[in-house]
Amino acid sequence: MDEETFNMNVRKFLKRVGVSSQRQIESAIRQALANGKIDQDGVCKVSMQLSIDCADEPFVVEGEISLS
């Protein structure tokens, strides 16, 4: 395995994930605000699941995003 190429490709993937995830989070929270599901001072729980076809189990990251 070429470590440099591998690292570069992982970083490209993570950049795509980061940008698209941020857009999705922003859109979902704006919609929740508009629908009254959360208020301006609310906290939104979030989680991200990474599935890798050659790995046994998915990797999950959980957290919260505070709006104020």
mmJSON file of the N, C-alpha and C atoms, coordinates in Angstrom:
{"data_MODEL":{"atom_site":{
"group_PDB":["ATOM","ATOM","ATOM","ATOM","ATOM","ATOM","ATOM","ATOM","ATOM","ATOM","ATOM","ATOM","ATOM","ATOM","ATOM","ATOM","ATOM","ATOM","ATOM","ATOM","ATOM","ATOM","ATOM","ATOM","ATOM","ATOM","ATOM","ATOM","ATOM","ATOM","ATOM","ATOM","ATOM","ATOM","ATOM","ATOM","ATOM","ATOM","ATOM","ATOM","ATOM","ATOM","ATOM","ATOM","ATOM","ATOM","ATOM","ATOM","ATOM","ATOM","ATOM","ATOM","ATOM","ATOM","ATOM","ATOM","ATOM","ATOM","ATOM","ATOM","ATOM","ATOM","ATOM","ATOM","ATOM","ATOM","ATOM","ATOM","ATOM","ATOM","ATOM","ATOM","ATOM","ATOM","ATOM","ATOM","ATOM","ATOM","ATOM","ATOM","ATOM","ATOM","ATOM","ATOM","ATOM","ATOM","ATOM","ATOM","ATOM","ATOM","ATOM","ATOM","ATOM","ATOM","ATOM","ATOM","ATOM","ATOM","ATOM","ATOM","ATOM","ATOM","ATOM","ATOM","ATOM","ATOM","ATOM","ATOM","ATOM","ATOM","ATOM","ATOM","ATOM","ATOM","ATOM","ATOM","ATOM","ATOM","ATOM","ATOM","ATOM","ATOM","ATOM","ATOM","ATOM","ATOM","ATOM","ATOM","ATOM","ATOM","ATOM","ATOM","ATOM","ATOM","ATOM","ATOM","ATOM","ATOM","ATOM","ATOM","ATOM","ATOM","ATOM","ATOM","ATOM","ATOM","ATOM","ATOM","ATOM","ATOM","ATOM","ATOM","ATOM","ATOM","ATOM","ATOM","ATOM","ATOM","ATOM","ATOM","ATOM","ATOM","ATOM","ATOM","ATOM","ATOM","ATOM","ATOM","ATOM","ATOM","ATOM","ATOM","ATOM","ATOM","ATOM","ATOM","ATOM","ATOM","ATOM","ATOM","ATOM","ATOM","ATOM","ATOM","ATOM","ATOM","ATOM","ATOM","ATOM","ATOM","ATOM","ATOM","ATOM","ATOM","ATOM","ATOM","ATOM","ATOM","ATOM","ATOM","ATOM","ATOM","ATOM","ATOM"],
"id":[1,2,3,4,5,6,7,8,9,10,11,12,13,14,15,16,17,18,19,20,21,22,23,24,25,26,27,28,29,30,31,32,33,34,35,36,37,38,39,40,41,42,43,44,45,46,47,48,49,50,51,52,53,54,55,56,57,58,59,60,61,62,63,64,65,66,67,68,69,70,71,72,73,74,75,76,77,78,79,80,81,82,83,84,85,86,87,88,89,90,91,92,93,94,95,96,97,98,99,100,101,102,103,104,105,106,107,108,109,110,111,112,113,114,115,116,117,118,119,120,121,122,123,124,125,126,127,128,129,130,131,132,133,134,135,136,137,138,139,140,141,142,143,144,145,146,147,148,149,150,151,152,153,154,155,156,157,158,159,160,161,162,163,164,165,166,167,168,169,170,171,172,173,174,175,176,177,178,179,180,181,182,183,184,185,186,187,188,189,190,191,192,193,194,195,196,197,198,199,200,201,202,203,204],
"type_symbol":["N","C","C","N","C","C","N","C","C","N","C","C","N","C","C","N","C","C","N","C","C","N","C","C","N","C","C","N","C","C","N","C","C","N","C","C","N","C","C","N","C","C","N","C","C","N","C","C","N","C","C","N","C","C","N","C","C","N","C","C","N","C","C","N","C","C","N","C","C","N","C","C","N","C","C","N","C","C","N","C","C","N","C","C","N","C","C","N","C","C","N","C","C","N","C","C","N","C","C","N","C","C","N","C","C","N","C","C","N","C","C","N","C","C","N","C","C","N","C","C","N","C","C","N","C","C","N","C","C","N","C","C","N","C","C","N","C","C","N","C","C","N","C","C","N","C","C","N","C","C","N","C","C","N","C","C","N","C","C","N","C","C","N","C","C","N","C","C","N","C","C","N","C","C","N","C","C","N","C","C","N","C","C","N","C","C","N","C","C","N","C","C","N","C","C","N","C","C","N","C","C","N","C","C"],
"label_atom_id":["N","CA","C","N","CA","C","N","CA","C","N","CA","C","N","CA","C","N","CA","C","N","CA","C","N","CA","C","N","CA","C","N","CA","C","N","CA","C","N","CA","C","N","CA","C","N","CA","C","N","CA","C","N","CA","C","N","CA","C","N","CA","C","N","CA","C","N","CA","C","N","CA","C","N","CA","C","N","CA","C","N","CA","C","N","CA","C","N","CA","C","N","CA","C","N","CA","C","N","CA","C","N","CA","C","N","CA","C","N","CA","C","N","CA","C","N","CA","C","N","CA","C","N","CA","C","N","CA","C","N","CA","C","N","CA","C","N","CA","C","N","CA","C","N","CA","C","N","CA","C","N","CA","C","N","CA","C","N","CA","C","N","CA","C","N","CA","C","N","CA","C","N","CA","C","N","CA","C","N","CA","C","N","CA","C","N","CA","C","N","CA","C","N","CA","C","N","CA","C","N","CA","C","N","CA","C","N","CA","C","N","CA","C","N","CA","C","N","CA","C","N","CA","C","N","CA","C","N","CA","C","N","CA","C","N","CA","C"],
"label_alt_id":[null,null,null,null,null,null,null,null,null,null,null,null,null,null,null,null,null,null,null,null,null,null,null,null,null,null,null,null,null,null,null,null,null,null,null,null,null,null,null,null,null,null,null,null,null,null,null,null,null,null,null,null,null,null,null,null,null,null,null,null,null,null,null,null,null,null,null,null,null,null,null,null,null,null,null,null,null,null,null,null,null,null,null,null,null,null,null,null,null,null,null,null,null,null,null,null,null,null,null,null,null,null,null,null,null,null,null,null,null,null,null,null,null,null,null,null,null,null,null,null,null,null,null,null,null,null,null,null,null,null,null,null,null,null,null,null,null,null,null,null,null,null,null,null,null,null,null,null,null,null,null,null,null,null,null,null,null,null,null,null,null,null,null,null,null,null,null,null,null,null,null,null,null,null,null,null,null,null,null,null,null,null,null,null,null,null,null,null,null,null,null,null,null,null,null,null,null,null,null,null,null,null,null,null],
"label_comp_id":["MET","MET","MET","ASP","ASP","ASP","GLU","GLU","GLU","GLU","GLU","GLU","THR","THR","THR","PHE","PHE","PHE","ASN","ASN","ASN","MET","MET","MET","ASN","ASN","ASN","VAL","VAL","VAL","ARG","ARG","ARG","LYS","LYS","LYS","PHE","PHE","PHE","LEU","LEU","LEU","LYS","LYS","LYS","ARG","ARG","ARG","VAL","VAL","VAL","GLY","GLY","GLY","VAL","VAL","VAL","SER","SER","SER","SER","SER","SER","GLN","GLN","GLN","ARG","ARG","ARG","GLN","GLN","GLN","ILE","ILE","ILE","GLU","GLU","GLU","SER","SER","SER","ALA","ALA","ALA","ILE","ILE","ILE","ARG","ARG","ARG","GLN","GLN","GLN","ALA","ALA","ALA","LEU","LEU","LEU","ALA","ALA","ALA","ASN","ASN","ASN","GLY","GLY","GLY","LYS","LYS","LYS","ILE","ILE","ILE","ASP","ASP","ASP","GLN","GLN","GLN","ASP","ASP","ASP","GLY","GLY","GLY","VAL","VAL","VAL","CYS","CYS","CYS","LYS","LYS","LYS","VAL","VAL","VAL","SER","SER","SER","MET","MET","MET","GLN","GLN","GLN","LEU","LEU","LEU","SER","SER","SER","ILE","ILE","ILE","ASP","ASP","ASP","CYS","CYS","CYS","ALA","ALA","ALA","ASP","ASP","ASP","GLU","GLU","GLU","PRO","PRO","PRO","PHE","PHE","PHE","VAL","VAL","VAL","VAL","VAL","VAL","GLU","GLU","GLU","GLY","GLY","GLY","GLU","GLU","GLU","ILE","ILE","ILE","SER","SER","SER","LEU","LEU","LEU","SER","SER","SER"],
"label_asym_id":["A","A","A","A","A","A","A","A","A","A","A","A","A","A","A","A","A","A","A","A","A","A","A","A","A","A","A","A","A","A","A","A","A","A","A","A","A","A","A","A","A","A","A","A","A","A","A","A","A","A","A","A","A","A","A","A","A","A","A","A","A","A","A","A","A","A","A","A","A","A","A","A","A","A","A","A","A","A","A","A","A","A","A","A","A","A","A","A","A","A","A","A","A","A","A","A","A","A","A","A","A","A","A","A","A","A","A","A","A","A","A","A","A","A","A","A","A","A","A","A","A","A","A","A","A","A","A","A","A","A","A","A","A","A","A","A","A","A","A","A","A","A","A","A","A","A","A","A","A","A","A","A","A","A","A","A","A","A","A","A","A","A","A","A","A","A","A","A","A","A","A","A","A","A","A","A","A","A","A","A","A","A","A","A","A","A","A","A","A","A","A","A","A","A","A","A","A","A","A","A","A","A","A","A"],
"label_entity_id":["1","1","1","1","1","1","1","1","1","1","1","1","1","1","1","1","1","1","1","1","1","1","1","1","1","1","1","1","1","1","1","1","1","1","1","1","1","1","1","1","1","1","1","1","1","1","1","1","1","1","1","1","1","1","1","1","1","1","1","1","1","1","1","1","1","1","1","1","1","1","1","1","1","1","1","1","1","1","1","1","1","1","1","1","1","1","1","1","1","1","1","1","1","1","1","1","1","1","1","1","1","1","1","1","1","1","1","1","1","1","1","1","1","1","1","1","1","1","1","1","1","1","1","1","1","1","1","1","1","1","1","1","1","1","1","1","1","1","1","1","1","1","1","1","1","1","1","1","1","1","1","1","1","1","1","1","1","1","1","1","1","1","1","1","1","1","1","1","1","1","1","1","1","1","1","1","1","1","1","1","1","1","1","1","1","1","1","1","1","1","1","1","1","1","1","1","1","1","1","1","1","1","1","1"],
"label_seq_id":[1,1,1,2,2,2,3,3,3,4,4,4,5,5,5,6,6,6,7,7,7,8,8,8,9,9,9,10,10,10,11,11,11,12,12,12,13,13,13,14,14,14,15,15,15,16,16,16,17,17,17,18,18,18,19,19,19,20,20,20,21,21,21,22,22,22,23,23,23,24,24,24,25,25,25,26,26,26,27,27,27,28,28,28,29,29,29,30,30,30,31,31,31,32,32,32,33,33,33,34,34,34,35,35,35,36,36,36,37,37,37,38,38,38,39,39,39,40,40,40,41,41,41,42,42,42,43,43,43,44,44,44,45,45,45,46,46,46,47,47,47,48,48,48,49,49,49,50,50,50,51,51,51,52,52,52,53,53,53,54,54,54,55,55,55,56,56,56,57,57,57,58,58,58,59,59,59,60,60,60,61,61,61,62,62,62,63,63,63,64,64,64,65,65,65,66,66,66,67,67,67,68,68,68],
"pdbx_PDB_ins_code":[null,null,null,null,null,null,null,null,null,null,null,null,null,null,null,null,null,null,null,null,null,null,null,null,null,null,null,null,null,null,null,null,null,null,null,null,null,null,null,null,null,null,null,null,null,null,null,null,null,null,null,null,null,null,null,null,null,null,null,null,null,null,null,null,null,null,null,null,null,null,null,null,null,null,null,null,null,null,null,null,null,null,null,null,null,null,null,null,null,null,null,null,null,null,null,null,null,null,null,null,null,null,null,null,null,null,null,null,null,null,null,null,null,null,null,null,null,null,null,null,null,null,null,null,null,null,null,null,null,null,null,null,null,null,null,null,null,null,null,null,null,null,null,null,null,null,null,null,null,null,null,null,null,null,null,null,null,null,null,null,null,null,null,null,null,null,null,null,null,null,null,null,null,null,null,null,null,null,null,null,null,null,null,null,null,null,null,null,null,null,null,null,null,null,null,null,null,null,null,null,null,null,null,null],
"Cartn_x":[0.849,0.0,0.898,0.548,1.26,0.655,1.361,0.858,0.472,1.262,0.977,-0.323,-0.504,-1.728,-2.931,-2.777,-3.844,-4.261,-3.303,-3.58,-4.282,-3.832,-4.436,-5.886,-6.144,-7.504,-8.428,-7.914,-8.714,-9.066,-8.094,-8.343,-9.366,-9.308,-10.295,-11.69,-11.801,-13.098,-13.617,-12.751,-13.155,-13.561,-12.922,-13.3,-14.722,-15.024,-16.377,-17.393,-17.056,-17.955,-18.186,-17.123,-17.235,-18.105,-17.889,-18.65,-20.12,-20.387,-21.78,-22.492,-21.789,-22.392,-22.752,-21.873,-22.161,-23.399,-23.507,-24.683,-25.956,-25.889,-27.048,-27.469,-26.498,-26.788,-27.423,-26.833,-27.377,-28.804,-29.056,-30.392,-31.398,-31.028,-31.934,-32.253,-31.271,-31.516,-32.358,-32.108,-32.948,-34.397,-34.579,-35.938,-36.596,-35.848,-36.38,-36.767,-35.965,-36.303,-37.601,-37.708,-38.888,-40.148,-40.008,-41.148,-41.44,-40.647,-40.861,-40.405,-39.608,-39.12,-38.029,-37.306,-36.308,-36.414,-35.913,-35.94,-34.536,-34.469,-33.208,-32.093,-32.444,-31.447,-31.3,-31.831,-31.871,-30.546,-30.612,-29.483,-30.01,-29.259,-29.66,-28.656,-29.16,-28.291,-28.008,-26.778,-26.376,-25.55,-25.564,-24.686,-24.305,-23.155,-22.649,-22.18,-22.596,-22.168,-21.33,-20.149,-19.255,-19.235,-19.658,-19.63,-18.551,-17.738,-16.663,-16.889,-17.032,-17.426,-16.447,-15.186,-14.216,-13.969,-14.765,-14.655,-15.828,-15.619,-16.653,-17.842,-17.577,-18.643,-18.541,-19.679,-19.629,-19.018,-18.516,-17.956,-18.965,-19.345,-20.379,-19.772,-20.055,-19.677,-20.965,-21.135,-22.326,-21.927,-22.816,-22.545,-23.782,-23.575,-24.643,-24.161,-25.096,-24.802,-25.705,-25.084,-25.816,-26.048,-27.25,-27.583,-27.285,-26.865,-26.514,-25.289],
"Cartn_y":[-1.17,0.0,1.237,2.174,3.444,4.368,4.584,5.354,6.783,7.405,8.79,8.881,7.995,7.983,7.646,6.645,6.25,7.417,8.079,9.214,10.336,10.628,11.682,11.324,10.07,9.658,9.671,9.297,9.381,10.835,11.728,13.151,13.735,13.325,13.786,13.333,12.077,11.554,12.32,12.526,13.231,14.677,15.309,16.673,16.681,15.711,15.598,15.343,14.449,14.129,15.365,16.073,17.253,18.331,18.644,19.707,19.308,18.103,17.697,17.503,17.019,16.85,18.19,19.166,20.49,21.077,20.957,21.482,20.79,19.488,18.718,19.103,19.249,19.647,21.033,21.973,23.337,23.351,22.613,22.56,21.927,20.836,20.138,20.999,21.69,22.527,23.742,24.345,25.475,25.035,23.86,23.336,23.032,22.455,22.176,23.468,24.515,25.819,26.356,26.268,26.769,25.998,24.703,23.853,23.852,24.586,24.661,23.438,22.588,21.384,21.702,22.775,23.267,24.784,25.373,26.837,27.405,28.721,29.417,29.093,28.696,28.368,26.865,26.095,24.646,23.939,22.654,21.762,20.628,20.277,19.212,18.06,16.881,15.702,15.24,14.874,14.407,13.129,12.349,11.183,10.947,10.338,10.041,8.591,7.85,6.457,6.285,5.737,5.455,3.947,3.524,2.105,1.884,0.884,0.53,-0.923,-1.179,-2.525,-3.629,-3.289,-4.31,-4.342,-3.597,-3.591,-4.359,-4.886,-5.701,-4.892,-3.747,-2.963,-1.499,-0.801,0.635,1.408,2.584,3.486,4.599,4.877,5.866,6.964,8.206,9.371,10.063,10.361,11.036,12.331,13.3,14.558,15.437,16.684,17.676,18.965,19.664,20.98,21.972,22.902,23.943,25.117,25.668,26.773,28.133,28.173,29.469,29.341],
"Cartn_z":[0.0,0.0,0.0,-0.82,-0.877,0.179,1.268,2.404,2.016,1.173,0.783,-0.006,-0.958,-1.761,-0.896,-0.038,0.869,1.747,2.362,3.235,2.486,1.286,0.475,0.14,-0.198,-0.548,0.67,1.834,3.053,3.337,3.206,3.448,2.469,1.209,0.22,0.621,1.032,1.454,2.666,3.659,4.869,4.589,3.625,3.25,2.687,1.813,1.26,2.357,3.272,4.376,5.239,5.56,6.415,5.815,4.56,3.894,3.761,3.282,3.098,4.43,5.445,6.767,7.379,7.256,7.807,7.145,5.845,5.134,5.611,5.784,6.222,7.639,8.528,9.916,9.943,9.223,9.194,8.667,7.6,7.011,7.971,8.596,9.515,10.729,11.265,12.443,12.076,10.932,10.498,10.315,9.754,9.555,10.908,11.845,13.179,13.893,13.728,14.302,13.691,12.388,11.688,12.069,12.344,12.698,14.193,14.958,16.398,17.177,16.566,17.258,18.273,18.051,18.998,19.033,20.11,20.187,19.985,19.936,19.634,20.622,21.838,22.86,23.05,22.133,22.283,22.031,22.274,22.025,21.158,20.142,19.238,19.348,19.648,19.703,18.277,18.022,16.696,16.83,15.774,15.709,14.256,14.084,12.745,12.758,11.775,11.662,10.408,10.594,9.476,9.265,8.095,7.745,6.703,6.937,6.017,5.625,4.333,3.912,4.321,4.53,4.92,6.433,7.201,8.655,9.245,10.433,11.066,11.571,12.17,12.783,12.378,12.361,12.073,13.235,12.941,13.933,14.134,15.371,15.678,16.563,16.187,16.988,17.381,18.676,19.162,19.858,19.802,20.458,20.484,20.839,20.89,20.261,19.637,19.067,19.787,20.48,21.194,20.253,20.295,19.404,19.999,21.237,21.824,22.69],
"occupancy":[1.0,1.0,1.0,1.0,1.0,1.0,1.0,1.0,1.0,1.0,1.0,1.0,1.0,1.0,1.0,1.0,1.0,1.0,1.0,1.0,1.0,1.0,1.0,1.0,1.0,1.0,1.0,1.0,1.0,1.0,1.0,1.0,1.0,1.0,1.0,1.0,1.0,1.0,1.0,1.0,1.0,1.0,1.0,1.0,1.0,1.0,1.0,1.0,1.0,1.0,1.0,1.0,1.0,1.0,1.0,1.0,1.0,1.0,1.0,1.0,1.0,1.0,1.0,1.0,1.0,1.0,1.0,1.0,1.0,1.0,1.0,1.0,1.0,1.0,1.0,1.0,1.0,1.0,1.0,1.0,1.0,1.0,1.0,1.0,1.0,1.0,1.0,1.0,1.0,1.0,1.0,1.0,1.0,1.0,1.0,1.0,1.0,1.0,1.0,1.0,1.0,1.0,1.0,1.0,1.0,1.0,1.0,1.0,1.0,1.0,1.0,1.0,1.0,1.0,1.0,1.0,1.0,1.0,1.0,1.0,1.0,1.0,1.0,1.0,1.0,1.0,1.0,1.0,1.0,1.0,1.0,1.0,1.0,1.0,1.0,1.0,1.0,1.0,1.0,1.0,1.0,1.0,1.0,1.0,1.0,1.0,1.0,1.0,1.0,1.0,1.0,1.0,1.0,1.0,1.0,1.0,1.0,1.0,1.0,1.0,1.0,1.0,1.0,1.0,1.0,1.0,1.0,1.0,1.0,1.0,1.0,1.0,1.0,1.0,1.0,1.0,1.0,1.0,1.0,1.0,1.0,1.0,1.0,1.0,1.0,1.0,1.0,1.0,1.0,1.0,1.0,1.0,1.0,1.0,1.0,1.0,1.0,1.0,1.0,1.0,1.0,1.0,1.0,1.0],
"B_iso_or_equiv":[0.0,0.0,0.0,0.0,0.0,0.0,0.0,0.0,0.0,0.0,0.0,0.0,0.0,0.0,0.0,0.0,0.0,0.0,0.0,0.0,0.0,0.0,0.0,0.0,0.0,0.0,0.0,0.0,0.0,0.0,0.0,0.0,0.0,0.0,0.0,0.0,0.0,0.0,0.0,0.0,0.0,0.0,0.0,0.0,0.0,0.0,0.0,0.0,0.0,0.0,0.0,0.0,0.0,0.0,0.0,0.0,0.0,0.0,0.0,0.0,0.0,0.0,0.0,0.0,0.0,0.0,0.0,0.0,0.0,0.0,0.0,0.0,0.0,0.0,0.0,0.0,0.0,0.0,0.0,0.0,0.0,0.0,0.0,0.0,0.0,0.0,0.0,0.0,0.0,0.0,0.0,0.0,0.0,0.0,0.0,0.0,0.0,0.0,0.0,0.0,0.0,0.0,0.0,0.0,0.0,0.0,0.0,0.0,0.0,0.0,0.0,0.0,0.0,0.0,0.0,0.0,0.0,0.0,0.0,0.0,0.0,0.0,0.0,0.0,0.0,0.0,0.0,0.0,0.0,0.0,0.0,0.0,0.0,0.0,0.0,0.0,0.0,0.0,0.0,0.0,0.0,0.0,0.0,0.0,0.0,0.0,0.0,0.0,0.0,0.0,0.0,0.0,0.0,0.0,0.0,0.0,0.0,0.0,0.0,0.0,0.0,0.0,0.0,0.0,0.0,0.0,0.0,0.0,0.0,0.0,0.0,0.0,0.0,0.0,0.0,0.0,0.0,0.0,0.0,0.0,0.0,0.0,0.0,0.0,0.0,0.0,0.0,0.0,0.0,0.0,0.0,0.0,0.0,0.0,0.0,0.0,0.0,0.0,0.0,0.0,0.0,0.0,0.0,0.0],
"pdbx_formal_charge":[null,null,null,null,null,null,null,null,null,null,null,null,null,null,null,null,null,null,null,null,null,null,null,null,null,null,null,null,null,null,null,null,null,null,null,null,null,null,null,null,null,null,null,null,null,null,null,null,null,null,null,null,null,null,null,null,null,null,null,null,null,null,null,null,null,null,null,null,null,null,null,null,null,null,null,null,null,null,null,null,null,null,null,null,null,null,null,null,null,null,null,null,null,null,null,null,null,null,null,null,null,null,null,null,null,null,null,null,null,null,null,null,null,null,null,null,null,null,null,null,null,null,null,null,null,null,null,null,null,null,null,null,null,null,null,null,null,null,null,null,null,null,null,null,null,null,null,null,null,null,null,null,null,null,null,null,null,null,null,null,null,null,null,null,null,null,null,null,null,null,null,null,null,null,null,null,null,null,null,null,null,null,null,null,null,null,null,null,null,null,null,null,null,null,null,null,null,null,null,null,null,null,null,null],
"auth_seq_id":[1,1,1,2,2,2,3,3,3,4,4,4,5,5,5,6,6,6,7,7,7,8,8,8,9,9,9,10,10,10,11,11,11,12,12,12,13,13,13,14,14,14,15,15,15,16,16,16,17,17,17,18,18,18,19,19,19,20,20,20,21,21,21,22,22,22,23,23,23,24,24,24,25,25,25,26,26,26,27,27,27,28,28,28,29,29,29,30,30,30,31,31,31,32,32,32,33,33,33,34,34,34,35,35,35,36,36,36,37,37,37,38,38,38,39,39,39,40,40,40,41,41,41,42,42,42,43,43,43,44,44,44,45,45,45,46,46,46,47,47,47,48,48,48,49,49,49,50,50,50,51,51,51,52,52,52,53,53,53,54,54,54,55,55,55,56,56,56,57,57,57,58,58,58,59,59,59,60,60,60,61,61,61,62,62,62,63,63,63,64,64,64,65,65,65,66,66,66,67,67,67,68,68,68],
"auth_comp_id":["MET","MET","MET","ASP","ASP","ASP","GLU","GLU","GLU","GLU","GLU","GLU","THR","THR","THR","PHE","PHE","PHE","ASN","ASN","ASN","MET","MET","MET","ASN","ASN","ASN","VAL","VAL","VAL","ARG","ARG","ARG","LYS","LYS","LYS","PHE","PHE","PHE","LEU","LEU","LEU","LYS","LYS","LYS","ARG","ARG","ARG","VAL","VAL","VAL","GLY","GLY","GLY","VAL","VAL","VAL","SER","SER","SER","SER","SER","SER","GLN","GLN","GLN","ARG","ARG","ARG","GLN","GLN","GLN","ILE","ILE","ILE","GLU","GLU","GLU","SER","SER","SER","ALA","ALA","ALA","ILE","ILE","ILE","ARG","ARG","ARG","GLN","GLN","GLN","ALA","ALA","ALA","LEU","LEU","LEU","ALA","ALA","ALA","ASN","ASN","ASN","GLY","GLY","GLY","LYS","LYS","LYS","ILE","ILE","ILE","ASP","ASP","ASP","GLN","GLN","GLN","ASP","ASP","ASP","GLY","GLY","GLY","VAL","VAL","VAL","CYS","CYS","CYS","LYS","LYS","LYS","VAL","VAL","VAL","SER","SER","SER","MET","MET","MET","GLN","GLN","GLN","LEU","LEU","LEU","SER","SER","SER","ILE","ILE","ILE","ASP","ASP","ASP","CYS","CYS","CYS","ALA","ALA","ALA","ASP","ASP","ASP","GLU","GLU","GLU","PRO","PRO","PRO","PHE","PHE","PHE","VAL","VAL","VAL","VAL","VAL","VAL","GLU","GLU","GLU","GLY","GLY","GLY","GLU","GLU","GLU","ILE","ILE","ILE","SER","SER","SER","LEU","LEU","LEU","SER","SER","SER"],
"auth_asym_id":["A","A","A","A","A","A","A","A","A","A","A","A","A","A","A","A","A","A","A","A","A","A","A","A","A","A","A","A","A","A","A","A","A","A","A","A","A","A","A","A","A","A","A","A","A","A","A","A","A","A","A","A","A","A","A","A","A","A","A","A","A","A","A","A","A","A","A","A","A","A","A","A","A","A","A","A","A","A","A","A","A","A","A","A","A","A","A","A","A","A","A","A","A","A","A","A","A","A","A","A","A","A","A","A","A","A","A","A","A","A","A","A","A","A","A","A","A","A","A","A","A","A","A","A","A","A","A","A","A","A","A","A","A","A","A","A","A","A","A","A","A","A","A","A","A","A","A","A","A","A","A","A","A","A","A","A","A","A","A","A","A","A","A","A","A","A","A","A","A","A","A","A","A","A","A","A","A","A","A","A","A","A","A","A","A","A","A","A","A","A","A","A","A","A","A","A","A","A","A","A","A","A","A","A"],
"auth_atom_id":["N","CA","C","N","CA","C","N","CA","C","N","CA","C","N","CA","C","N","CA","C","N","CA","C","N","CA","C","N","CA","C","N","CA","C","N","CA","C","N","CA","C","N","CA","C","N","CA","C","N","CA","C","N","CA","C","N","CA","C","N","CA","C","N","CA","C","N","CA","C","N","CA","C","N","CA","C","N","CA","C","N","CA","C","N","CA","C","N","CA","C","N","CA","C","N","CA","C","N","CA","C","N","CA","C","N","CA","C","N","CA","C","N","CA","C","N","CA","C","N","CA","C","N","CA","C","N","CA","C","N","CA","C","N","CA","C","N","CA","C","N","CA","C","N","CA","C","N","CA","C","N","CA","C","N","CA","C","N","CA","C","N","CA","C","N","CA","C","N","CA","C","N","CA","C","N","CA","C","N","CA","C","N","CA","C","N","CA","C","N","CA","C","N","CA","C","N","CA","C","N","CA","C","N","CA","C","N","CA","C","N","CA","C","N","CA","C","N","CA","C","N","CA","C","N","CA","C","N","CA","C","N","CA","C","N","CA","C"],
"pdbx_PDB_model_num":[1,1,1,1,1,1,1,1,1,1,1,1,1,1,1,1,1,1,1,1,1,1,1,1,1,1,1,1,1,1,1,1,1,1,1,1,1,1,1,1,1,1,1,1,1,1,1,1,1,1,1,1,1,1,1,1,1,1,1,1,1,1,1,1,1,1,1,1,1,1,1,1,1,1,1,1,1,1,1,1,1,1,1,1,1,1,1,1,1,1,1,1,1,1,1,1,1,1,1,1,1,1,1,1,1,1,1,1,1,1,1,1,1,1,1,1,1,1,1,1,1,1,1,1,1,1,1,1,1,1,1,1,1,1,1,1,1,1,1,1,1,1,1,1,1,1,1,1,1,1,1,1,1,1,1,1,1,1,1,1,1,1,1,1,1,1,1,1,1,1,1,1,1,1,1,1,1,1,1,1,1,1,1,1,1,1,1,1,1,1,1,1,1,1,1,1,1,1,1,1,1,1,1,1]
}}}
